């Protein structure tokens, strides 16, 4: 069990209904590799398109979590 899922499981048991989005926002960490992948997508879409589906899915999840973290007041800018 990952640390995040462990916290979600424990919080679920303690408080009943959990604000999972808030917990996901708290667990988000900036990943420079995925930031570079997003930059590649924006600057070289042909090269990005040749990458495997796993890279595309990972970036999609990362960006959704980043957006969620920003919505919950986290600083998602560079240097975080």
PDB file of N, CA, C and O in Angstrom, chain B, residues numbered from 101:
ATOM      1  N   UNK B 101       0.845  -1.166   0.000  1.00  0.00           N
ATOM      2  CA  UNK B 101       0.000   0.000   0.000  1.00  0.00           C
ATOM      3  C   UNK B 101       0.897   1.237   0.000  1.00  0.00           C
ATOM      4  O   UNK B 101       1.804   1.357   0.823  1.00  0.00           O
ATOM      5  N   UNK B 102       0.632   2.156  -0.934  1.00  0.00           N
ATOM      6  CA  UNK B 102       1.438   3.376  -0.979  1.00  0.00           C
ATOM      7  C   UNK B 102       1.090   4.281   0.192  1.00  0.00           C
ATOM      8  O   UNK B 102       0.060   4.118   0.846  1.00  0.00           O
ATOM      9  N   UNK B 103       1.974   5.236   0.437  1.00  0.00           N
ATOM     10  CA  UNK B 103       1.753   6.151   1.554  1.00  0.00           C
ATOM     11  C   UNK B 103       0.441   6.916   1.378  1.00  0.00           C
ATOM     12  O   UNK B 103      -0.314   7.079   2.336  1.00  0.00           O
ATOM     13  N   UNK B 104       0.165   7.390   0.146  1.00  0.00           N
ATOM     14  CA  UNK B 104      -1.060   8.144  -0.098  1.00  0.00           C
ATOM     15  C   UNK B 104      -2.281   7.283   0.131  1.00  0.00           C
ATOM     16  O   UNK B 104      -3.215   7.703   0.815  1.00  0.00           O
ATOM     17  N   UNK B 105      -2.291   6.073  -0.434  1.00  0.00           N
ATOM     18  CA  UNK B 105      -3.459   5.216  -0.261  1.00  0.00           C
ATOM     19  C   UNK B 105      -3.625   4.816   1.198  1.00  0.00           C
ATOM     20  O   UNK B 105      -4.748   4.638   1.671  1.00  0.00           O
ATOM     21  N   UNK B 106      -2.512   4.676   1.913  1.00  0.00           N
ATOM     22  CA  UNK B 106      -2.592   4.351   3.335  1.00  0.00           C
ATOM     23  C   UNK B 106      -3.274   5.484   4.095  1.00  0.00           C
ATOM     24  O   UNK B 106      -4.121   5.238   4.954  1.00  0.00           O
ATOM     25  N   UNK B 107      -2.904   6.735   3.777  1.00  0.00           N
ATOM     26  CA  UNK B 107      -3.530   7.880   4.437  1.00  0.00           C
ATOM     27  C   UNK B 107      -5.012   7.962   4.086  1.00  0.00           C
ATOM     28  O   UNK B 107      -5.841   8.242   4.951  1.00  0.00           O
ATOM     29  N   UNK B 108      -5.347   7.719   2.823  1.00  0.00           N
ATOM     30  CA  UNK B 108      -6.751   7.741   2.420  1.00  0.00           C
ATOM     31  C   UNK B 108      -7.536   6.670   3.155  1.00  0.00           C
ATOM     32  O   UNK B 108      -8.649   6.923   3.617  1.00  0.00           O
ATOM     33  N   UNK B 109      -6.971   5.483   3.268  1.00  0.00           N
ATOM     34  CA  UNK B 109      -7.646   4.385   3.943  1.00  0.00           C
ATOM     35  C   UNK B 109      -7.844   4.715   5.418  1.00  0.00           C
ATOM     36  O   UNK B 109      -8.937   4.530   5.954  1.00  0.00           O
ATOM     37  N   UNK B 110      -6.791   5.204   6.078  1.00  0.00           N
ATOM     38  CA  UNK B 110      -6.895   5.545   7.497  1.00  0.00           C
ATOM     39  C   UNK B 110      -7.898   6.666   7.723  1.00  0.00           C
ATOM     40  O   UNK B 110      -8.696   6.601   8.658  1.00  0.00           O
ATOM     41  N   UNK B 111      -7.872   7.683   6.889  1.00  0.00           N
ATOM     42  CA  UNK B 111      -8.797   8.800   7.048  1.00  0.00           C
ATOM     43  C   UNK B 111     -10.230   8.338   6.851  1.00  0.00           C
ATOM     44  O   UNK B 111     -11.137   8.786   7.553  1.00  0.00           O
ATOM     45  N   UNK B 112     -10.429   7.450   5.902  1.00  0.00           N
ATOM     46  CA  UNK B 112     -11.755   6.904   5.653  1.00  0.00           C
ATOM     47  C   UNK B 112     -12.277   6.184   6.887  1.00  0.00           C
ATOM     48  O   UNK B 112     -13.451   6.309   7.236  1.00  0.00           O
ATOM     49  N   UNK B 113     -11.423   5.445   7.533  1.00  0.00           N
ATOM     50  CA  UNK B 113     -11.826   4.676   8.713  1.00  0.00           C
ATOM     51  C   UNK B 113     -12.097   5.578   9.904  1.00  0.00           C
ATOM     52  O   UNK B 113     -12.991   5.297  10.702  1.00  0.00           O
ATOM     53  N   UNK B 114     -11.340   6.652  10.033  1.00  0.00           N
ATOM     54  CA  UNK B 114     -11.476   7.518  11.206  1.00  0.00           C
ATOM     55  C   UNK B 114     -12.670   8.453  11.075  1.00  0.00           C
ATOM     56  O   UNK B 114     -13.467   8.575  12.005  1.00  0.00           O
ATOM     57  N   UNK B 115     -12.800   9.107   9.940  1.00  0.00           N
ATOM     58  CA  UNK B 115     -13.802  10.163   9.823  1.00  0.00           C
ATOM     59  C   UNK B 115     -15.023   9.782   9.002  1.00  0.00           C
ATOM     60  O   UNK B 115     -15.927  10.603   8.849  1.00  0.00           O
ATOM     61  N   UNK B 116     -15.084   8.589   8.479  1.00  0.00           N
ATOM     62  CA  UNK B 116     -16.219   8.217   7.636  1.00  0.00           C
ATOM     63  C   UNK B 116     -16.044   8.793   6.250  1.00  0.00           C
ATOM     64  O   UNK B 116     -15.201   8.334   5.479  1.00  0.00           O
ATOM     65  N   UNK B 117     -16.841   9.801   5.933  1.00  0.00           N
ATOM     66  CA  UNK B 117     -16.758  10.423   4.614  1.00  0.00           C
ATOM     67  C   UNK B 117     -15.526  11.326   4.546  1.00  0.00           C
ATOM     68  O   UNK B 117     -15.281  12.123   5.452  1.00  0.00           O
ATOM     69  N   UNK B 118     -14.763  11.195   3.474  1.00  0.00           N
ATOM     70  CA  UNK B 118     -13.500  11.919   3.361  1.00  0.00           C
ATOM     71  C   UNK B 118     -13.518  12.821   2.134  1.00  0.00           C
ATOM     72  O   UNK B 118     -14.059  12.459   1.089  1.00  0.00           O
ATOM     73  N   UNK B 119     -12.933  13.974   2.272  1.00  0.00           N
ATOM     74  CA  UNK B 119     -12.754  14.856   1.129  1.00  0.00           C
ATOM     75  C   UNK B 119     -11.510  14.389   0.380  1.00  0.00           C
ATOM     76  O   UNK B 119     -10.408  14.889   0.606  1.00  0.00           O
ATOM     77  N   UNK B 120     -11.705  13.435  -0.504  1.00  0.00           N
ATOM     78  CA  UNK B 120     -10.574  12.828  -1.213  1.00  0.00           C
ATOM     79  C   UNK B 120      -9.818  13.837  -2.079  1.00  0.00           C
ATOM     80  O   UNK B 120      -8.602  13.738  -2.242  1.00  0.00           O
ATOM     81  N   UNK B 121     -10.538  14.792  -2.624  1.00  0.00           N
ATOM     82  CA  UNK B 121      -9.868  15.795  -3.454  1.00  0.00           C
ATOM     83  C   UNK B 121      -8.881  16.607  -2.620  1.00  0.00           C
ATOM     84  O   UNK B 121      -7.785  16.914  -3.088  1.00  0.00           O
ATOM     85  N   UNK B 122      -9.255  16.954  -1.402  1.00  0.00           N
ATOM     86  CA  UNK B 122      -8.362  17.707  -0.517  1.00  0.00           C
ATOM     87  C   UNK B 122      -7.137  16.871  -0.167  1.00  0.00           C
ATOM     88  O   UNK B 122      -6.019  17.386  -0.133  1.00  0.00           O
ATOM     89  N   UNK B 123      -7.341  15.594   0.090  1.00  0.00           N
ATOM     90  CA  UNK B 123      -6.221  14.711   0.408  1.00  0.00           C
ATOM     91  C   UNK B 123      -5.298  14.531  -0.793  1.00  0.00           C
ATOM     92  O   UNK B 123      -4.076  14.507  -0.647  1.00  0.00           O
ATOM     93  N   UNK B 124      -5.887  14.404  -1.980  1.00  0.00           N
ATOM     94  CA  UNK B 124      -5.069  14.304  -3.193  1.00  0.00           C
ATOM     95  C   UNK B 124      -4.262  15.575  -3.395  1.00  0.00           C
ATOM     96  O   UNK B 124      -3.098  15.522  -3.792  1.00  0.00           O
ATOM     97  N   UNK B 125      -4.881  16.724  -3.119  1.00  0.00           N
ATOM     98  CA  UNK B 125      -4.178  18.002  -3.263  1.00  0.00           C
ATOM     99  C   UNK B 125      -3.001  18.076  -2.295  1.00  0.00           C
ATOM    100  O   UNK B 125      -1.926  18.552  -2.659  1.00  0.00           O
ATOM    101  N   UNK B 126      -3.198  17.616  -1.088  1.00  0.00           N
ATOM    102  CA  UNK B 126      -2.133  17.651  -0.084  1.00  0.00           C
ATOM    103  C   UNK B 126      -0.991  16.707  -0.450  1.00  0.00           C
ATOM    104  O   UNK B 126       0.161  16.965  -0.101  1.00  0.00           O
ATOM    105  N   UNK B 127      -1.298  15.627  -1.142  1.00  0.00           N
ATOM    106  CA  UNK B 127      -0.286  14.623  -1.482  1.00  0.00           C
ATOM    107  C   UNK B 127       0.484  14.955  -2.762  1.00  0.00           C
ATOM    108  O   UNK B 127       1.508  14.333  -3.045  1.00  0.00           O
ATOM    109  N   UNK B 128      -0.003  15.936  -3.541  1.00  0.00           N
ATOM    110  CA  UNK B 128       0.630  16.242  -4.825  1.00  0.00           C
ATOM    111  C   UNK B 128       2.025  16.822  -4.630  1.00  0.00           C
ATOM    112  O   UNK B 128       2.245  17.663  -3.759  1.00  0.00           O
ATOM    113  N   UNK B 129       2.960  16.362  -5.454  1.00  0.00           N
ATOM    114  CA  UNK B 129       4.325  16.900  -5.479  1.00  0.00           C
ATOM    115  C   UNK B 129       4.723  17.173  -6.921  1.00  0.00           C
ATOM    116  O   UNK B 129       4.399  16.405  -7.826  1.00  0.00           O
ATOM    117  N   UNK B 130       5.423  18.267  -7.118  1.00  0.00           N
ATOM    118  CA  UNK B 130       5.906  18.620  -8.454  1.00  0.00           C
ATOM    119  C   UNK B 130       6.904  17.568  -8.929  1.00  0.00           C
ATOM    120  O   UNK B 130       7.760  17.122  -8.165  1.00  0.00           O
ATOM    121  N   UNK B 131       6.785  17.181 -10.191  1.00  0.00           N
ATOM    122  CA  UNK B 131       7.676  16.189 -10.787  1.00  0.00           C
ATOM    123  C   UNK B 131       8.286  16.808 -12.041  1.00  0.00           C
ATOM    124  O   UNK B 131       7.600  16.996 -13.046  1.00  0.00           O
ATOM    125  N   UNK B 132       9.557  17.117 -11.975  1.00  0.00           N
ATOM    126  CA  UNK B 132      10.219  17.791 -13.094  1.00  0.00           C
ATOM    127  C   UNK B 132      10.198  16.953 -14.370  1.00  0.00           C
ATOM    128  O   UNK B 132      10.147  17.507 -15.469  1.00  0.00           O
ATOM    129  N   UNK B 133      10.236  15.632 -14.241  1.00  0.00           N
ATOM    130  CA  UNK B 133      10.188  14.779 -15.442  1.00  0.00           C
ATOM    131  C   UNK B 133       8.862  14.966 -16.170  1.00  0.00           C
ATOM    132  O   UNK B 133       8.832  15.055 -17.397  1.00  0.00           O
ATOM    133  N   UNK B 134       7.771  15.024 -15.421  1.00  0.00           N
ATOM    134  CA  UNK B 134       6.465  15.204 -16.049  1.00  0.00           C
ATOM    135  C   UNK B 134       6.278  16.638 -16.532  1.00  0.00           C
ATOM    136  O   UNK B 134       5.580  16.868 -17.520  1.00  0.00           O
ATOM    137  N   UNK B 135       6.885  17.598 -15.855  1.00  0.00           N
ATOM    138  CA  UNK B 135       6.854  18.982 -16.341  1.00  0.00           C
ATOM    139  C   UNK B 135       7.570  19.069 -17.692  1.00  0.00           C
ATOM    140  O   UNK B 135       7.104  19.756 -18.600  1.00  0.00           O
ATOM    141  N   UNK B 136       8.697  18.376 -17.821  1.00  0.00           N
ATOM    142  CA  UNK B 136       9.428  18.351 -19.095  1.00  0.00           C
ATOM    143  C   UNK B 136       8.616  17.648 -20.175  1.00  0.00           C
ATOM    144  O   UNK B 136       8.645  18.047 -21.339  1.00  0.00           O
ATOM    145  N   UNK B 137       7.894  16.603 -19.789  1.00  0.00           N
ATOM    146  CA  UNK B 137       7.039  15.897 -20.743  1.00  0.00           C
ATOM    147  C   UNK B 137       5.917  16.816 -21.233  1.00  0.00           C
ATOM    148  O   UNK B 137       5.581  16.798 -22.417  1.00  0.00           O
ATOM    149  N   UNK B 138       5.341  17.608 -20.345  1.00  0.00           N
ATOM    150  CA  UNK B 138       4.304  18.572 -20.737  1.00  0.00           C
ATOM    151  C   UNK B 138       4.886  19.619 -21.686  1.00  0.00           C
ATOM    152  O   UNK B 138       4.239  20.013 -22.657  1.00  0.00           O
ATOM    153  N   UNK B 139       6.099  20.060 -21.403  1.00  0.00           N
ATOM    154  CA  UNK B 139       6.770  21.024 -22.282  1.00  0.00           C
ATOM    155  C   UNK B 139       7.012  20.401 -23.663  1.00  0.00           C
ATOM    156  O   UNK B 139       6.823  21.057 -24.687  1.00  0.00           O
ATOM    157  N   UNK B 140       7.426  19.147 -23.679  1.00  0.00           N
ATOM    158  CA  UNK B 140       7.634  18.437 -24.944  1.00  0.00           C
ATOM    159  C   UNK B 140       6.330  18.357 -25.730  1.00  0.00           C
ATOM    160  O   UNK B 140       6.316  18.577 -26.941  1.00  0.00           O
ATOM    161  N   UNK B 141       5.238  18.044 -25.044  1.00  0.00           N
ATOM    162  CA  UNK B 141       3.930  17.967 -25.703  1.00  0.00           C
ATOM    163  C   UNK B 141       3.572  19.300 -26.347  1.00  0.00           C
ATOM    164  O   UNK B 141       3.039  19.341 -27.456  1.00  0.00           O
ATOM    165  N   UNK B 142       3.868  20.391 -25.642  1.00  0.00           N
ATOM    166  CA  UNK B 142       3.498  21.715 -26.136  1.00  0.00           C
ATOM    167  C   UNK B 142       4.422  22.226 -27.234  1.00  0.00           C
ATOM    168  O   UNK B 142       3.985  22.983 -28.101  1.00  0.00           O
ATOM    169  N   UNK B 143       5.684  21.830 -27.215  1.00  0.00           N
ATOM    170  CA  UNK B 143       6.651  22.369 -28.170  1.00  0.00           C
ATOM    171  C   UNK B 143       6.956  21.439 -29.338  1.00  0.00           C
ATOM    172  O   UNK B 143       7.293  21.902 -30.428  1.00  0.00           O
ATOM    173  N   UNK B 144       6.840  20.129 -29.119  1.00  0.00           N
ATOM    174  CA  UNK B 144       7.140  19.155 -30.169  1.00  0.00           C
ATOM    175  C   UNK B 144       6.056  18.073 -30.197  1.00  0.00           C
ATOM    176  O   UNK B 144       6.312  16.926 -29.830  1.00  0.00           O
ATOM    177  N   UNK B 145       4.854  18.438 -30.629  1.00  0.00           N
ATOM    178  CA  UNK B 145       3.742  17.485 -30.577  1.00  0.00           C
ATOM    179  C   UNK B 145       3.972  16.208 -31.394  1.00  0.00           C
ATOM    180  O   UNK B 145       3.456  15.150 -31.034  1.00  0.00           O
ATOM    181  N   UNK B 146       4.735  16.293 -32.481  1.00  0.00           N
ATOM    182  CA  UNK B 146       5.002  15.087 -33.276  1.00  0.00           C
ATOM    183  C   UNK B 146       5.820  14.076 -32.483  1.00  0.00           C
ATOM    184  O   UNK B 146       5.513  12.884 -32.481  1.00  0.00           O
ATOM    185  N   UNK B 147       6.852  14.552 -31.817  1.00  0.00           N
ATOM    186  CA  UNK B 147       7.679  13.671 -30.996  1.00  0.00           C
ATOM    187  C   UNK B 147       6.872  13.117 -29.821  1.00  0.00           C
ATOM    188  O   UNK B 147       6.958  11.930 -29.507  1.00  0.00           O
ATOM    189  N   UNK B 148       6.099  13.972 -29.182  1.00  0.00           N
ATOM    190  CA  UNK B 148       5.256  13.540 -28.066  1.00  0.00           C
ATOM    191  C   UNK B 148       4.265  12.467 -28.525  1.00  0.00           C
ATOM    192  O   UNK B 148       3.996  11.509 -27.801  1.00  0.00           O
ATOM    193  N   UNK B 149       3.734  12.635 -29.717  1.00  0.00           N
ATOM    194  CA  UNK B 149       2.769  11.674 -30.254  1.00  0.00           C
ATOM    195  C   UNK B 149       3.356  10.293 -30.475  1.00  0.00           C
ATOM    196  O   UNK B 149       2.623   9.304 -30.494  1.00  0.00           O
ATOM    197  N   UNK B 150       4.667  10.213 -30.643  1.00  0.00           N
ATOM    198  CA  UNK B 150       5.317   8.915 -30.851  1.00  0.00           C
ATOM    199  C   UNK B 150       5.623   8.193 -29.545  1.00  0.00           C
ATOM    200  O   UNK B 150       6.004   7.023 -29.555  1.00  0.00           O
ATOM    201  N   UNK B 151       5.458   8.887 -28.421  1.00  0.00           N
ATOM    202  CA  UNK B 151       5.680   8.241 -27.123  1.00  0.00           C
ATOM    203  C   UNK B 151       4.543   7.263 -26.843  1.00  0.00           C
ATOM    204  O   UNK B 151       3.463   7.367 -27.424  1.00  0.00           O
ATOM    205  N   UNK B 152       4.790   6.339 -25.971  1.00  0.00           N
ATOM    206  CA  UNK B 152       3.793   5.330 -25.648  1.00  0.00           C
ATOM    207  C   UNK B 152       2.618   5.876 -24.851  1.00  0.00           C
ATOM    208  O   UNK B 152       2.658   6.981 -24.310  1.00  0.00           O
ATOM    209  N   UNK B 153       1.582   5.069 -24.799  1.00  0.00           N
ATOM    210  CA  UNK B 153       0.359   5.445 -24.094  1.00  0.00           C
ATOM    211  C   UNK B 153       0.597   5.661 -22.603  1.00  0.00           C
ATOM    212  O   UNK B 153      -0.068   6.493 -21.985  1.00  0.00           O
ATOM    213  N   UNK B 154       1.526   4.931 -22.027  1.00  0.00           N
ATOM    214  CA  UNK B 154       1.789   5.071 -20.589  1.00  0.00           C
ATOM    215  C   UNK B 154       2.247   6.493 -20.267  1.00  0.00           C
ATOM    216  O   UNK B 154       1.834   7.058 -19.254  1.00  0.00           O
ATOM    217  N   UNK B 155       3.086   7.073 -21.108  1.00  0.00           N
ATOM    218  CA  UNK B 155       3.546   8.450 -20.888  1.00  0.00           C
ATOM    219  C   UNK B 155       2.380   9.427 -20.981  1.00  0.00           C
ATOM    220  O   UNK B 155       2.288  10.361 -20.184  1.00  0.00           O
ATOM    221  N   UNK B 156       1.494   9.219 -21.943  1.00  0.00           N
ATOM    222  CA  UNK B 156       0.338  10.102 -22.107  1.00  0.00           C
ATOM    223  C   UNK B 156      -0.597   9.995 -20.903  1.00  0.00           C
ATOM    224  O   UNK B 156      -1.091  11.007 -20.405  1.00  0.00           O
ATOM    225  N   UNK B 157      -0.836   8.782 -20.443  1.00  0.00           N
ATOM    226  CA  UNK B 157      -1.716   8.568 -19.286  1.00  0.00           C
ATOM    227  C   UNK B 157      -1.098   9.166 -18.024  1.00  0.00           C
ATOM    228  O   UNK B 157      -1.786   9.826 -17.245  1.00  0.00           O
ATOM    229  N   UNK B 158       0.193   8.937 -17.826  1.00  0.00           N
ATOM    230  CA  UNK B 158       0.873   9.477 -16.641  1.00  0.00           C
ATOM    231  C   UNK B 158       0.783  10.998 -16.622  1.00  0.00           C
ATOM    232  O   UNK B 158       0.525  11.594 -15.576  1.00  0.00           O
ATOM    233  N   UNK B 159       0.994  11.624 -17.772  1.00  0.00           N
ATOM    234  CA  UNK B 159       0.917  13.081 -17.842  1.00  0.00           C
ATOM    235  C   UNK B 159      -0.510  13.556 -17.570  1.00  0.00           C
ATOM    236  O   UNK B 159      -0.708  14.564 -16.892  1.00  0.00           O
ATOM    237  N   UNK B 160      -1.485  12.848 -18.085  1.00  0.00           N
ATOM    238  CA  UNK B 160      -2.881  13.219 -17.837  1.00  0.00           C
ATOM    239  C   UNK B 160      -3.235  13.170 -16.362  1.00  0.00           C
ATOM    240  O   UNK B 160      -3.882  14.080 -15.845  1.00  0.00           O
ATOM    241  N   UNK B 161      -2.815  12.113 -15.684  1.00  0.00           N
ATOM    242  CA  UNK B 161      -3.073  12.000 -14.240  1.00  0.00           C
ATOM    243  C   UNK B 161      -2.333  13.093 -13.472  1.00  0.00           C
ATOM    244  O   UNK B 161      -2.892  13.708 -12.564  1.00  0.00           O
ATOM    245  N   UNK B 162      -1.090  13.329 -13.835  1.00  0.00           N
ATOM    246  CA  UNK B 162      -0.284  14.345 -13.162  1.00  0.00           C
ATOM    247  C   UNK B 162      -0.928  15.721 -13.308  1.00  0.00           C
ATOM    248  O   UNK B 162      -1.036  16.468 -12.335  1.00  0.00           O
ATOM    249  N   UNK B 163      -1.356  16.054 -14.525  1.00  0.00           N
ATOM    250  CA  UNK B 163      -1.946  17.372 -14.745  1.00  0.00           C
ATOM    251  C   UNK B 163      -3.290  17.520 -14.044  1.00  0.00           C
ATOM    252  O   UNK B 163      -3.622  18.609 -13.577  1.00  0.00           O
ATOM    253  N   UNK B 164      -4.069  16.443 -13.961  1.00  0.00           N
ATOM    254  CA  UNK B 164      -5.338  16.493 -13.218  1.00  0.00           C
ATOM    255  C   UNK B 164      -5.076  16.721 -11.735  1.00  0.00           C
ATOM    256  O   UNK B 164      -5.769  17.510 -11.092  1.00  0.00           O
ATOM    257  N   UNK B 165      -4.084  16.034 -11.194  1.00  0.00           N
ATOM    258  CA  UNK B 165      -3.737  16.217  -9.783  1.00  0.00           C
ATOM    259  C   UNK B 165      -3.165  17.611  -9.531  1.00  0.00           C
ATOM    260  O   UNK B 165      -3.422  18.210  -8.487  1.00  0.00           O
ATOM    261  N   UNK B 166      -2.396  18.121 -10.478  1.00  0.00           N
ATOM    262  CA  UNK B 166      -1.825  19.464 -10.354  1.00  0.00           C
ATOM    263  C   UNK B 166      -2.942  20.508 -10.346  1.00  0.00           C
ATOM    264  O   UNK B 166      -2.922  21.443  -9.546  1.00  0.00           O
ATOM    265  N   UNK B 167      -3.902  20.343 -11.233  1.00  0.00           N
ATOM    266  CA  UNK B 167      -5.044  21.259 -11.290  1.00  0.00           C
ATOM    267  C   UNK B 167      -5.835  21.203  -9.983  1.00  0.00           C
ATOM    268  O   UNK B 167      -6.256  22.237  -9.463  1.00  0.00           O
ATOM    269  N   UNK B 168      -6.033  20.010  -9.463  1.00  0.00           N
ATOM    270  CA  UNK B 168      -6.738  19.829  -8.197  1.00  0.00           C
ATOM    271  C   UNK B 168      -5.973  20.497  -7.055  1.00  0.00           C
ATOM    272  O   UNK B 168      -6.575  21.150  -6.203  1.00  0.00           O
ATOM    273  N   UNK B 169      -4.656  20.335  -7.034  1.00  0.00           N
ATOM    274  CA  UNK B 169      -3.839  20.951  -5.984  1.00  0.00           C
ATOM    275  C   UNK B 169      -3.946  22.476  -6.047  1.00  0.00           C
ATOM    276  O   UNK B 169      -4.054  23.136  -5.013  1.00  0.00           O
ATOM    277  N   UNK B 170      -3.917  23.030  -7.250  1.00  0.00           N
ATOM    278  CA  UNK B 170      -4.048  24.481  -7.403  1.00  0.00           C
ATOM    279  C   UNK B 170      -5.424  24.952  -6.931  1.00  0.00           C
ATOM    280  O   UNK B 170      -5.541  26.004  -6.303  1.00  0.00           O
ATOM    281  N   UNK B 171      -6.456  24.177  -7.232  1.00  0.00           N
ATOM    282  CA  UNK B 171      -7.813  24.530  -6.807  1.00  0.00           C
ATOM    283  C   UNK B 171      -7.961  24.523  -5.290  1.00  0.00           C
ATOM    284  O   UNK B 171      -8.834  25.194  -4.740  1.00  0.00           O
ATOM    285  N   UNK B 172      -7.110  23.767  -4.624  1.00  0.00           N
ATOM    286  CA  UNK B 172      -7.149  23.698  -3.161  1.00  0.00           C
ATOM    287  C   UNK B 172      -6.088  24.595  -2.512  1.00  0.00           C
ATOM    288  O   UNK B 172      -5.754  24.424  -1.339  1.00  0.00           O
ATOM    289  N   UNK B 173      -5.567  25.547  -3.280  1.00  0.00           N
ATOM    290  CA  UNK B 173      -4.678  26.553  -2.720  1.00  0.00           C
ATOM    291  C   UNK B 173      -3.201  26.204  -2.682  1.00  0.00           C
ATOM    292  O   UNK B 173      -2.403  26.956  -2.122  1.00  0.00           O
ATOM    293  N   UNK B 174      -2.825  25.072  -3.269  1.00  0.00           N
ATOM    294  CA  UNK B 174      -1.400  24.716  -3.291  1.00  0.00           C
ATOM    295  C   UNK B 174      -0.684  25.548  -4.342  1.00  0.00           C
ATOM    296  O   UNK B 174      -1.264  25.881  -5.375  1.00  0.00           O
ATOM    297  N   UNK B 175       0.566  25.883  -4.083  1.00  0.00           N
ATOM    298  CA  UNK B 175       1.409  26.566  -5.050  1.00  0.00           C
ATOM    299  C   UNK B 175       1.979  25.503  -5.980  1.00  0.00           C
ATOM    300  O   UNK B 175       2.788  24.675  -5.563  1.00  0.00           O
ATOM    301  N   UNK B 176       1.556  25.528  -7.238  1.00  0.00           N
ATOM    302  CA  UNK B 176       2.011  24.519  -8.195  1.00  0.00           C
ATOM    303  C   UNK B 176       3.021  25.094  -9.183  1.00  0.00           C
ATOM    304  O   UNK B 176       3.392  24.441 -10.158  1.00  0.00           O
ATOM    305  N   UNK B 177       3.459  26.319  -8.921  1.00  0.00           N
ATOM    306  CA  UNK B 177       4.423  26.961  -9.810  1.00  0.00           C
ATOM    307  C   UNK B 177       5.803  26.360  -9.641  1.00  0.00           C
ATOM    308  O   UNK B 177       6.062  25.590  -8.716  1.00  0.00           O
ATOM    309  N   UNK B 178       6.674  26.727 -10.551  1.00  0.00           N
ATOM    310  CA  UNK B 178       8.056  26.240 -10.546  1.00  0.00           C
ATOM    311  C   UNK B 178       8.725  26.504  -9.199  1.00  0.00           C
ATOM    312  O   UNK B 178       8.506  27.542  -8.574  1.00  0.00           O
ATOM    313  N   UNK B 179       9.532  25.560  -8.769  1.00  0.00           N
ATOM    314  CA  UNK B 179      10.258  25.704  -7.517  1.00  0.00           C
ATOM    315  C   UNK B 179       9.502  25.196  -6.309  1.00  0.00           C
ATOM    316  O   UNK B 179       9.970  25.323  -5.177  1.00  0.00           O
ATOM    317  N   UNK B 180       8.351  24.629  -6.540  1.00  0.00           N
ATOM    318  CA  UNK B 180       7.537  24.101  -5.433  1.00  0.00           C
ATOM    319  C   UNK B 180       8.152  22.849  -4.899  1.00  0.00           C
ATOM    320  O   UNK B 180       7.620  22.250  -3.964  1.00  0.00           O
TER     321      UNK B 180
END
